Amino acid sequence: MNSTDKIYTLPQLLEQLQVWRKQGQKIVFTNGCFDLLHLGHVDYLEKARQLGDKLVLGLNTDHSISSIKGPNRPLQDEMSRARVMASLLFVDAVVLFDSDTPLELIKAVKPDVLVKGDDYAVEQIVGHEEVLKAGGEVKTVPLVTGYSTTNIVKKIENQLNENR
């Protein structure tokens, strides 16, 4: 299997979800920008996958990230980010979404488990009400402290400024 085989359009993903559900697979969903892959991302996604059988990752499009984080982001284009995320063995599906939040995607996917990092309270997680009403679970997983794309970018900028 190539990493590109794990990148889905929404209609393709919905078909694949039917197959997995018929096999009795528990579907876990999370989302994010994943602009620069780092230890914090790997640890988080590994823990998320352990909460079920299949991990679906909603990935913000370039447009979505720019509207959230500003015109200088993302650092990598959406297909590059999608391919990197799909290459991880514990990520089973990657699907792009173009809005500021994954709410509509969560409604379509109907995950058994919705996961975010423990920097969120359950009540702050977009889609928590919909997942709970449908009988699913909403969970947080502990994050590795000190790792974020923003921190990495700041460190690079600081080093560049020091060398000028």
C-alpha atoms as one frame of an Amber mdcrd trajectory, in Angstrom:
protein
   0.000   0.000   0.000   1.245   3.480  -0.869   0.671   6.447   1.413  -1.449
   8.022  -1.336  -3.878   5.095  -0.989  -4.785   6.426   2.473  -5.739   9.925
   1.245  -9.475  10.053   0.628 -12.064  12.453  -0.688 -15.087  12.626   1.598
 -17.255  10.363  -0.628 -14.427   7.797  -0.831 -13.962   7.952   2.935 -17.652
   7.416   3.605 -17.548   4.264   1.447 -14.452   3.016   3.281 -16.084   3.709
   6.647 -19.002   1.469   5.651 -16.560  -1.360   4.944 -14.740  -0.889   8.240
 -17.994  -0.712  10.200 -19.261  -3.923   8.597 -16.022  -5.514   9.834 -16.811
  -4.299  13.361 -13.992  -1.740  13.399 -14.105   1.082  15.961 -13.543   4.435
  14.188 -11.453   7.130  15.887 -11.354  10.679  14.497  -9.018  13.563  15.122
  -8.034  16.632  13.175  -5.405  19.298  12.819  -3.032  21.234  10.594   0.052
  19.045  11.074   2.217  21.612   9.305   5.584  20.266  10.460   5.504  16.719
  11.757   7.218  16.446  15.154   7.398  14.148  18.173   4.304  15.734  19.728
   2.235  14.821  16.647   3.561  11.263  16.465   2.930  10.602  20.158  -0.558
  12.146  19.996  -1.633  10.192  16.923  -0.238   6.932  18.300  -2.274   7.414
  21.482  -5.383   8.371  19.510  -5.140   5.223  17.371  -4.949   3.073  20.513
  -8.516   4.173  21.349  -9.954   2.197  18.424  -9.252   0.133  15.327  -9.039
   2.782  12.587  -7.773   6.357  12.866  -9.275   8.936  10.508  -7.372  12.206
  10.379  -9.154  15.365   9.241  -6.501  17.663   7.769  -7.038  21.402   7.363
  -6.588  22.652   3.798  -4.090  25.417   3.051  -6.944  27.921   2.814  -8.315
  26.830   6.180  -4.919  27.140   7.896  -4.265  30.590   6.418  -7.610  31.831
   7.698  -6.861  30.474  11.191  -3.117  31.082  11.565  -2.411  33.925   9.147
  -0.962  34.438   5.675   2.452  32.920   6.454   0.994  29.509   7.191   0.958
  26.718   6.270   4.640  26.097   5.714   3.893  23.008   3.609   1.103  22.609
   1.069  -1.897  20.406   1.840  -0.948  17.502  -0.401   2.553  17.360   1.090
   1.076  17.357   4.592  -1.531  14.762   3.619   1.104  12.450   2.173   3.339
  12.742   5.244   0.426  12.041   7.587  -0.810   9.117   5.470   2.663   7.565
   5.630   2.304   7.013   9.382   1.427   3.398  10.113  -1.128   4.317  12.792
  -3.065   6.698  10.501  -5.595   4.756   8.419  -7.222   7.577   6.472  -6.545
  11.240   5.747  -9.266  13.552   4.468  -8.949  17.286   3.807 -11.488  19.802
   5.078 -11.707  23.448   4.063 -13.544  25.107   6.956 -12.187  26.638  10.144
 -13.586  23.732  12.170 -14.138  20.052  11.329 -17.770  20.060  12.510 -19.336
  19.123   9.165 -16.701  16.452   8.614 -17.338  15.008  12.080 -21.078  14.919
  11.355 -20.364  13.005   8.127 -17.814  10.582   9.608 -19.831   9.855  12.785
 -16.810   8.534  14.692 -17.093   6.130  17.588 -14.385   8.134  19.356 -13.540
  11.818  18.876 -10.063  12.700  20.156  -8.112  15.885  20.841  -5.129  16.731
  23.003  -5.523  17.393  26.701  -5.021  21.102  26.075  -8.785  20.996  25.366
 -11.593  20.294  27.803 -14.182  17.893  26.355 -16.742  20.731  26.251 -14.361
  22.784  24.050 -13.883  20.073  21.420 -15.725  20.856  18.213 -18.265  18.107
  17.504 -18.388  16.751  21.044 -22.165  17.243  21.330 -22.873  15.456  18.043
 -20.620  12.496  18.865 -22.027  12.101  22.376 -25.640  12.328  21.124 -24.872
   9.561  18.614 -23.579   7.319  21.419 -19.887   7.876  20.770 -17.118   8.904
  23.132 -15.064  12.085  23.340 -11.598  11.690  24.811  -8.468  13.712  25.358
  -4.953  12.318  25.317  -1.926  13.761  27.107   0.374  15.862  24.956   4.163
  15.815  25.034   5.067  19.196  26.510   7.256  21.602  24.602   6.447  20.410
  21.094   4.488  22.547  18.670   4.967  23.742  15.126   4.681  27.336  16.361
   7.544  26.751  18.821   9.681  25.173  16.099   9.059  28.121  13.767   9.942
  30.595  16.551  13.154  28.703  17.310  14.189  28.812  13.631  13.346  32.519
  13.400  15.355  33.257  16.576  18.373  31.382  15.255  18.161  33.210  11.917
  17.966  36.550  13.702  20.972  35.684  15.888  23.040  34.815  12.824  22.360
  38.128  11.073
